[in-house]
Amino acid sequence: MHQVASLLPEYDTFFSQIYSKHPIIRRVVRQGWLDKSIFAGEFRRKADAYLERHHLRNDYAQSIYHNRYDMAVICTDLLITKELRQLKTVFVQEGMTDPVTTWGKFTRRLGLPSYWAANTAFNGCSNICDVYCAASDGYKQQFSGWGTDPEKIFVTGIPNYDNAAALLQNDFPHKGYVMAATSDIRETLRKEDRPAFIRHCVDIAAGRPLLFKLHPNEEKERAIREIQDGAPTGTLIFTEGNTEQMIANCTELITQYSTVVYIGIALGKKVHSYFDVEKLKRLAPIQNGSRSASHIADLCRRYLEFKGTREEFLRTARINSISSTHERERSAHPYHYSDQEGIYPTA
């Protein structure tokens, strides 16, 4: 989102972590019950610190500056407050979506809001926003298959996952290891047999050096202890650091439910995932040499300046020119396949 905003210098841009003004959710947040979610806790602290570090204006929940905004650029349509729905809205895909569970399918059959699925499975599928920016043709099909009007969806690619080749030039000191990137499965109240996963990683490594990179939302001390108990002596464990650079230097990548698997796919690594790997290859973000942010910013600019209705904008948008650009980019890259910090700018 910072990248997109930086390409819209002619507009005033402000940022906010995701929020809700519903009294029940606000109370739950205050009680600390959502500290392991995107609403609060570590995610909120990191987002606020990022904004401060980069001197970006933080208008959390539109409660600080009290501005009147023209557009909201957001990374989730699972929960969009009433005041944001009054603006022009552009959805930008944040990363991989969670698997659709039996409970998720049940909530869809009942017509319940997408957040009732209790994960990100239906992010991008609520059809609430005016314009949707998708990582790939595969995700466009997924979003439209679960309910978003395909006429709203532009395959722009997504920043931070659109130029994996650049990661090969890095200063991460280790090379030639099998890497395991964990997920915050337990912290998001799902079942996981972590010792079995560690054994699985050891089996895949088959004596080769092994490196674990923990998800930032994990209970780190517990995770470190489990790895030390189940993995060979000398196994590297990182709780911080550039995950993408670590992947660039690995020989094989093991993931659970992590978007970073797309970096491995784009770099031609052998990858493992709890998802079907062949499906991931179809979903993987297009590689366009870091042009995704400019594609998204261009859509935002044209929609901001457009005087007609949303339907008129969608009819007149230069979809064909963007699509032809993507075709040229795809032909130049063999794989069509930094972590987002959960901040959502409004312009």
C-alpha positions in Angstrom: 0.0 0.0 0.0 2.9 2.3 0.7 4.2 1.6 -2.8 0.9 2.4 -4.4 0.5 5.6 -2.4 4.0 6.7 -3.4 3.0 6.6 -7.0 0.1 9.0 -6.3 2.1 12.0 -5.2 -0.6 14.5 -6.5 -3.0 13.3 -3.8 -3.0 13.5 0.0 -2.7 10.0 1.3 -3.4 8.8 4.8 -3.2 5.3 6.3 -5.1 3.1 8.8 -4.9 -0.4 10.2 -8.0 -2.3 9.6 -10.7 -1.4 12.1 -14.4 -1.8 13.0 -16.7 0.6 14.6 -19.2 -2.0 15.7 -19.5 -1.8 19.5 -19.1 -5.5 20.1 -16.0 -5.8 18.0 -14.5 -2.7 19.6 -15.1 -4.1 23.0 -13.5 -7.4 22.0 -10.5 -5.6 20.7 -10.2 -3.6 24.0 -10.4 -6.8 26.0 -7.4 -8.2 24.0 -9.4 -11.1 22.6 -8.4 -10.3 19.1 -4.7 -9.7 19.7 -3.8 -12.6 17.5 -5.8 -11.2 14.6 -5.2 -8.4 12.1 -7.3 -6.1 14.3 -4.9 -5.7 17.1 -1.8 -7.0 18.9 1.4 -7.6 17.0 -0.1 -6.7 13.6 -1.4 -3.3 14.8 1.9 -2.5 16.6 3.9 -3.3 13.5 1.6 -1.3 11.2 1.8 1.7 13.5 5.6 1.4 13.8 5.9 1.2 10.0 3.9 4.3 9.5 5.9 6.2 12.0 9.2 5.0 10.6 8.3 6.1 7.1 6.7 9.4 8.2 3.3 8.3 6.9 0.1 9.9 8.3 -1.8 7.5 10.5 -5.5 8.2 10.5 -6.6 5.1 12.4 -10.3 4.5 12.0 -10.6 8.1 10.6 -10.5 9.2 14.2 -7.4 11.5 14.1 -7.5 13.9 11.2 -11.3 13.7 10.6 -10.9 14.1 6.9 -13.4 13.6 4.2 -11.9 11.1 1.8 -12.6 10.5 -1.9 -11.3 6.9 -2.2 -10.3 4.0 0.0 -7.7 1.6 -1.2 -8.0 -1.6 0.9 -6.5 -5.1 1.3 -9.6 -6.9 2.5 -13.3 -6.8 1.7 -14.2 -9.1 4.5 -15.1 -6.2 6.7 -15.6 -2.7 5.3 -17.2 -0.1 7.5 -20.2 2.0 6.5 -18.3 5.2 6.0 -15.8 3.5 3.6 -18.7 2.1 1.6 -19.7 5.7 0.8 -16.4 6.3 -1.0 -14.9 5.0 -4.2 -13.2 1.8 -3.2 -10.3 -0.2 -4.8 -9.4 -3.6 -3.4 -5.8 -4.8 -3.7 -5.1 -8.4 -3.1 -2.8 -8.8 -0.1 -1.6 -12.4 -0.7 -2.7 -16.0 -0.5 -6.2 -16.7 0.8 -6.9 -19.5 3.4 -8.4 -22.8 2.4 -12.2 -23.0 2.2 -13.3 -25.1 5.2 -16.5 -27.0 5.7 -17.6 -24.3 8.1 -16.8 -21.7 5.4 -19.0 -23.4 2.8 -21.8 -23.6 5.4 -21.6 -19.8 6.1 -21.8 -19.2 2.3 -24.9 -21.4 2.0 -26.5 -19.4 4.8 -25.6 -16.1 3.1 -23.6 -14.9 6.1 -20.9 -12.2 5.8 -17.6 -13.5 4.5 -15.8 -12.9 7.8 -18.0 -15.6 9.5 -15.8 -18.2 7.7 -13.2 -17.2 10.4 -10.3 -17.0 8.0 -9.4 -15.2 4.7 -10.8 -17.9 2.4 -13.3 -15.4 0.9 -11.2 -12.3 0.8 -11.8 -10.6 -2.5 -15.1 -12.4 -3.0 -17.6 -10.1 -1.3 -18.3 -8.0 -4.4 -18.4 -4.9 -2.2 -15.6 -2.8 -3.7 -15.9 -0.9 -7.0 -12.6 -2.2 -8.5 -10.6 -5.3 -7.6 -6.9 -5.8 -8.3 -5.9 -9.4 -8.5 -2.5 -11.1 -8.4 -3.2 -13.4 -11.4 -5.8 -14.8 -13.8 -6.2 -17.7 -11.4 -7.2 -15.5 -8.5 -9.5 -13.5 -10.8 -11.3 -16.8 -11.5 -11.4 -17.6 -7.8 -12.8 -14.3 -6.8 -15.4 -14.3 -9.5 -16.3 -17.9 -8.7 -17.2 -17.0 -5.1 -19.3 -14.0 -6.0 -17.3 -10.9 -7.2 -18.4 -9.5 -10.6 -15.6 -10.4 -13.0 -16.1 -7.1 -14.8 -14.7 -5.4 -11.7 -11.5 -7.5 -11.5 -8.2 -6.3 -13.1 -5.2 -8.6 -13.2 -2.6 -6.1 -12.1 -0.2 -8.4 -10.1 0.5 -7.4 -6.5 3.5 -5.4 -5.1 6.1 -7.5 -3.2 5.3 -10.6 -5.2 5.9 -9.4 -8.7 9.7 -9.4 -9.1 11.1 -12.5 -7.4 14.1 -12.5 -9.7 15.4 -9.4 -8.0 15.7 -11.3 -4.7 18.5 -13.4 -6.0 20.9 -10.5 -5.4 20.9 -10.3 -1.6 23.2 -10.2 1.4 21.6 -13.0 3.5 24.7 -14.9 4.7 23.4 -18.5 4.4 23.0 -20.6 1.3 22.2 -24.1 0.2 19.7 -25.2 2.8 16.2 -26.6 2.9 13.9 -23.9 4.2 10.7 -24.3 6.2 8.4 -21.3 6.5 5.8 -21.9 9.3 2.2 -20.6 9.6 0.3 -19.2 12.6 -2.2 -22.1 12.5 -2.5 -22.6 16.3 -2.5 -18.9 17.0 -5.6 -18.5 14.7 -7.4 -21.3 16.7 -6.9 -24.1 14.2 -5.4 -27.6 14.9 -1.8 -28.4 14.0 0.5 -31.2 14.8 3.7 -29.2 14.9 6.1 -32.1 15.9 4.8 -34.0 12.9 5.5 -31.1 10.6 9.0 -30.8 12.0 9.6 -34.5 11.3 8.3 -34.0 7.8 10.8 -31.2 7.2 13.6 -33.3 8.6 12.7 -36.1 6.3 12.6 -33.8 3.2 16.0 -32.3 4.2 17.5 -35.8 4.3 20.6 -34.7 6.0 20.9 -31.4 4.2 21.2 -28.1 6.3 17.7 -27.0 7.5 16.5 -23.5 8.2 13.2 -22.5 9.9 11.6 -19.1 9.5 8.8 -18.5 12.0 5.6 -16.7 11.2 5.5 -13.3 12.9 2.3 -14.1 14.7 3.6 -17.3 16.3 4.3 -17.9 20.0 8.0 -17.8 19.3 9.4 -19.4 22.5 7.2 -22.4 22.1 8.0 -22.8 18.4 11.7 -22.5 19.0 11.6 -25.1 21.7 9.7 -27.5 19.5 12.2 -27.1 16.6 15.2 -27.6 19.0 13.5 -30.8 20.3 12.7 -32.3 16.9 15.3 -31.0 14.4 19.0 -31.9 14.1 21.6 -29.9 16.0 22.7 -26.9 14.0 19.3 -26.2 12.5 18.9 -22.5 11.9 15.9 -20.7 13.4 14.9 -17.2 12.5 12.1 -15.2 14.1 12.8 -12.0 12.1 14.5 -11.1 8.8 13.7 -11.0 5.1 11.8 -14.2 4.4 12.0 -13.7 0.6 15.8 -13.4 0.6 16.0 -16.6 2.7 13.8 -18.3 0.0 16.0 -17.0 -2.8 19.1 -18.7 -1.2 17.4 -22.1 -0.4 17.5 -25.2 -2.5 14.0 -26.4 -1.5 11.1 -24.7 0.2 8.6 -26.2 2.7 5.5 -24.2 3.6 2.1 -24.7 5.3 -0.4 -21.9 4.5 2.0 -19.2 3.5 2.0 -16.7 0.6 5.7 -16.9 0.4 5.4 -20.2 -1.4 4.8 -18.0 -4.5 8.4 -16.7 -4.2 9.7 -20.2 -4.4 7.5 -21.0 -7.4 8.5 -17.9 -9.2 12.2 -18.8 -8.7 11.7 -22.3 -9.9 12.4 -23.9 -6.5 10.9 -27.3 -5.5 8.2 -26.4 -3.1 5.9 -28.2 -0.6 2.6 -26.8 0.7 -0.5 -27.9 2.5 -2.2 -26.6 -0.7 -2.1 -28.4 -4.0 1.1 -27.2 -5.6 -0.2 -27.5 -9.1 -3.2 -25.3 -8.1 -0.7 -22.8 -6.5 1.1 -22.5 -9.8 -2.1 -21.5 -11.5 -2.9 -19.0 -8.8 0.7 -17.6 -8.5 1.1 -13.8 -8.9 2.3 -12.7 -12.3 5.9 -11.6 -12.5 6.1 -8.2 -14.2 9.4 -6.6 -12.9 7.8 -4.6 -10.0 5.2 -2.9 -12.2 2.1 -4.0 -10.2 2.1 -0.9 -7.9 2.1 1.4 -11.0 -0.7 -0.6 -12.6 -2.8 -0.3 -9.4 -1.9 3.4 -8.9 -3.0 4.1 -12.5 -6.4 2.5 -11.9 -6.8 4.5 -8.7 -5.9 7.8 -10.5 -8.2 7.2 -13.4 -11.1 6.2 -11.1 -10.5 9.2 -8.8 -10.7 11.6 -11.7 -13.6 9.8 -13.5 -16.8 11.8 -13.2 -19.3 9.2 -14.1 -20.7 6.1 -12.3 -18.8 3.1 -11.3 -20.5 1.1 -14.1 -19.5 3.7 -16.6 -15.9 3.7 -15.4 -15.7 -0.1 -15.7 -17.0 0.1 -19.2 -14.6 2.7 -20.3 -11.5 1.6 -18.4 -8.5 0.6 -20.5 -8.9 -3.0 -19.8 -7.6 -4.1 -23.1 -4.4 -2.0 -22.9 -3.7 -3.3 -19.4 -4.3 -6.9 -20.5 -2.0 -6.5 -23.5 0.7 -5.2 -21.2 0.3 -8.3 -19.1 0.6 -10.5 -22.1 3.9 -8.9 -23.1 5.2 -9.3 -19.5 4.1 -12.9 -19.2 5.9 -13.8 -22.4 9.1 -12.3 -21.0 8.9 -14.4 -17.8 8.9 -18.2 -17.5 6.9 -18.2 -14.3 3.6 -16.5 -13.9 3.5 -17.4 -10.8 8.3 -8.6 2.1 5.7 -9.0 3.9 2.6 -7.0 3.8 2.1 -5.2 7.1 -1.6 -4.9 7.1 -1.9 -1.1 6.5 -4.6 0.4 4.3 -4.2 3.8 2.7 -7.0 6.1 1.8 -6.6 8.8 -0.8 
